[in-house]
């Protein structure tokens, strides 16, 4: 039995479609094994070690380390800083993305560059900048001291440093997504009589809600895990200015490995929860997020 092959308009036989995969099976298997080994060694194995060390002295010692007063204070401070920094970055990110993606104005390229600034500046340097701005030897330092305002070695300094290193995340997730969507929906809403605020709440925001949530998750994960900038401005005061990453460093330097790994395991759990939610969002709303993850 002969199966007719399709012919082109010129009468020539159309060649069968070629596979996009040109590597042999052995090559594909080798690349897959290398990738899995890399992930196992540099991602899975460290996480396993963290949890094994955290529970090395038993479940009782694990929870005792987490309920120790300094650890509780570090956990509370970390949550407080994230609760302040993330909403502020959310507001800034939405406003900046809306301005960059939907409007044309002078200084647009400069604003985009400023948004990317924390990605190119070391967190330690950003923390040092706040020391130079608000330290006792700075121009503002004496005035702040005279009015009883303490920024460095206190919660305000930690919040400022965290905001600086995390503010690009929401904006950088939303800008490509909004640019891809264009302005047609907003123009249609305005032509039907909607105000600018109504257009934003009922058209723009619903169109980017999943990308917005994606950016908030990344921002929150970075806020809770930030070490460099916070280390510079915090002063490492036990029970007062130590966040969870700083508490891990102090416990580890004191050879309290069980306590250090217990707090580290809590940070790892927060990271895993963020990763799981991120994966679920990508799986269920991949098309809506594709524009925001293209950068």
C-alpha positions in Angstrom: 0.0 0.0 0.0 1.4 3.3 -1.1 0.6 6.4 0.9 0.5 9.5 -1.2 2.9 12.2 -0.1 1.8 15.9 -0.2 3.0 18.0 -3.1 3.7 21.7 -3.2 2.1 24.0 -5.7 5.0 23.5 -8.1 4.4 19.7 -8.1 7.5 18.9 -6.0 7.1 16.5 -3.1 7.0 18.3 0.2 9.7 17.0 2.6 8.5 15.8 6.0 8.9 18.3 8.8 12.2 18.2 10.6 12.5 17.8 14.3 13.8 20.9 16.2 15.9 18.5 18.3 19.1 17.7 16.5 21.1 16.2 19.3 21.3 12.5 19.7 19.7 10.6 22.6 23.0 10.1 24.3 23.7 13.8 24.3 20.3 14.7 25.6 20.6 12.1 28.4 24.1 13.4 29.3 22.9 17.0 29.5 19.9 16.1 31.6 22.1 14.1 34.0 24.6 17.0 34.3 21.8 19.5 35.0 20.2 17.2 37.6 23.6 16.6 39.3 24.3 20.3 39.3 20.9 21.0 41.0 21.4 18.2 43.5 24.9 19.4 44.5 24.3 23.1 44.7 20.6 23.3 45.6 19.1 20.1 47.0 22.1 19.0 49.1 22.6 22.3 50.9 18.9 22.3 51.8 19.1 18.8 53.1 22.1 19.6 55.2 20.4 22.6 56.7 17.4 20.6 57.9 19.5 17.7 59.0 21.7 20.0 61.1 18.7 21.8 62.4 17.2 18.6 63.8 20.5 17.0 64.8 19.7 17.4 68.5 16.1 16.4 68.2 12.8 18.1 67.7 12.7 19.5 71.2 16.1 21.3 70.7 14.9 22.6 67.3 11.8 24.3 68.7 13.7 25.5 71.8 16.2 27.3 69.5 13.3 28.9 67.6 11.5 30.0 70.8 14.7 31.5 72.4 14.0 35.2 73.1 16.7 36.6 70.7 15.4 34.2 67.9 11.8 35.3 68.4 12.9 38.9 68.3 14.8 38.3 65.1 11.8 36.5 63.5 9.4 39.3 64.6 11.8 42.0 63.2 12.1 40.2 59.9 8.4 40.0 59.5 7.9 43.6 60.5 10.5 44.9 58.0 9.0 42.8 55.2 5.5 44.0 56.2 6.6 47.6 55.8 9.0 47.3 52.8 6.9 45.1 50.6 3.7 47.3 50.5 5.8 50.4 49.9 7.6 48.7 47.0 4.3 47.4 45.8 3.0 51.0 45.6 6.2 52.3 44.0 6.4 49.4 41.5 2.8 49.7 40.3 3.2 53.5 39.9 6.6 53.3 38.2 5.4 50.5 35.8 2.2 52.4 35.0 4.2 55.5 34.2 6.9 53.8 32.1 4.6 51.4 30.2 1.6 53.6 29.5 3.0 57.2 29.1 5.6 59.0 27.2 7.5 61.7 29.1 11.0 63.2 29.4 13.3 61.3 31.7 11.6 58.0 31.1 14.9 56.2 30.2 16.5 57.8 33.3 13.7 56.5 35.5 14.1 53.0 34.1 17.8 53.2 34.8 17.2 54.2 38.4 14.9 51.3 38.9 17.7 49.0 37.9 20.2 50.7 40.1 20.0 48.3 43.1 20.7 45.4 40.8 24.1 46.9 39.9 25.1 48.2 43.4 26.4 45.9 46.1 24.0 45.7 49.1 26.9 46.4 51.4 27.6 49.7 49.4 23.9 50.6 49.7 24.0 50.1 53.4 27.2 52.2 53.6 25.4 55.0 51.7 22.8 55.2 54.5 25.6 55.3 57.1 27.1 58.3 55.2 23.7 60.0 55.1 22.5 59.4 58.6 25.6 58.6 60.6 26.8 60.8 63.5 29.6 62.3 61.3 27.2 63.1 58.4 25.4 66.4 57.6 22.1 65.0 58.8 23.5 63.1 61.8 23.7 66.0 64.3 20.3 67.4 63.4 18.7 63.9 63.8 20.4 63.4 67.1 19.3 66.8 68.4 15.7 66.0 67.5 15.8 62.5 69.0 15.5 60.7 65.7 17.5 57.5 65.3 17.7 55.9 61.9 20.9 53.9 62.0 21.1 50.9 64.4 17.3 50.9 64.6 14.3 49.7 62.7 14.0 52.7 60.4 17.5 52.1 59.0 16.8 48.4 58.4 13.6 49.3 56.7 15.3 51.9 54.4 18.1 49.5 53.5 15.6 46.7 52.7 13.4 49.0 50.6 16.4 50.1 48.6 17.6 46.6 47.7 14.1 45.3 46.9 12.3 48.1 45.2 13.1 46.9 41.6 11.3 43.6 41.9 7.7 44.6 41.5 8.4 47.3 38.8 10.6 45.0 36.8 7.9 42.3 36.7 5.2 44.7 35.7 6.9 46.9 33.1 7.4 44.3 30.4 3.9 42.9 31.0 2.3 46.3 30.7 4.3 47.2 27.6 3.3 44.0 25.9 -0.4 44.6 26.7 -0.2 48.1 25.2 -2.8 50.9 25.9 -5.7 49.8 23.7 -7.8 48.6 26.7 -7.2 51.8 28.6 -8.0 54.0 25.6 -11.3 52.1 25.1 -12.2 52.6 28.7 -11.5 56.3 28.6 -13.5 56.6 25.4 -16.5 55.1 27.1 -16.4 57.7 29.9 -14.3 56.0 32.6 -12.1 58.2 34.7 -8.3 57.6 34.9 -8.7 56.1 38.4 -11.5 53.8 37.3 -9.5 52.8 34.2 -6.6 51.8 36.4 -8.7 49.9 39.0 -11.0 48.1 36.5 -8.8 47.6 33.5 -5.0 48.0 34.1 -4.8 46.4 37.5 -6.9 43.2 36.7 -4.8 42.7 33.5 -1.5 42.5 35.5 -2.7 41.0 38.8 -0.8 37.7 38.4 2.4 39.4 37.4 1.9 41.8 40.3 1.6 38.8 42.7 4.7 37.3 41.2 6.7 40.4 41.8 5.4 40.7 45.4 6.5 37.2 46.1 10.0 37.8 44.8 10.2 41.1 46.7 9.1 39.5 50.0 11.6 36.6 49.6 14.4 39.1 49.1 13.3 41.3 52.0 13.3 38.5 54.4 16.6 37.1 53.3 18.6 40.4 52.9 21.9 40.3 54.7 24.5 42.7 53.3 22.7 46.1 53.5 20.9 45.2 56.7 24.2 44.1 58.3 25.8 47.5 57.7 22.9 49.6 59.2 21.7 47.3 62.0 24.5 47.4 64.5 23.9 43.7 65.3 22.1 44.5 68.6 20.8 41.3 70.0 17.0 41.2 70.5 16.7 44.6 68.9 18.2 45.0 65.4 19.1 41.5 64.4 17.0 40.0 61.6 16.9 36.3 60.9 19.9 36.3 58.5 22.0 38.3 61.1 20.8 36.0 63.9 22.1 33.0 61.9 25.5 34.6 61.5 25.8 35.4 65.2 24.7 31.9 66.3 27.1 30.3 63.8 30.0 32.4 64.9 29.3 31.4 68.5 29.4 27.7 67.5 25.7 27.3 68.3 25.2 25.3 65.2 21.9 23.8 66.2 20.4 27.3 66.8 21.9 28.7 63.6 20.6 25.9 61.5 17.2 26.1 63.1 16.8 29.7 62.2 18.3 29.0 58.8 15.8 26.2 58.2 12.9 28.7 58.9 14.3 31.0 56.2 14.7 28.0 53.9 11.1 27.1 54.5 10.0 30.6 53.7 12.0 30.4 50.4 10.5 27.0 49.6 7.0 28.3 50.1 7.7 31.2 47.9 9.1 28.9 45.2 6.1 26.6 45.4 3.7 29.5 45.0 5.8 30.9 42.2 5.7 27.6 40.4 1.9 27.3 40.8 1.5 30.8 39.4 3.7 30.0 36.4 1.9 26.7 35.8 -1.7 28.0 36.0 -1.1 31.5 34.6 1.9 31.1 32.4 0.5 33.2 29.5 -0.3 36.1 31.9 3.2 35.9 33.4 5.1 35.3 30.1 5.5 39.0 29.5 6.7 39.8 33.0 9.4 37.1 33.0 11.0 38.0 29.7 13.6 40.3 31.1 
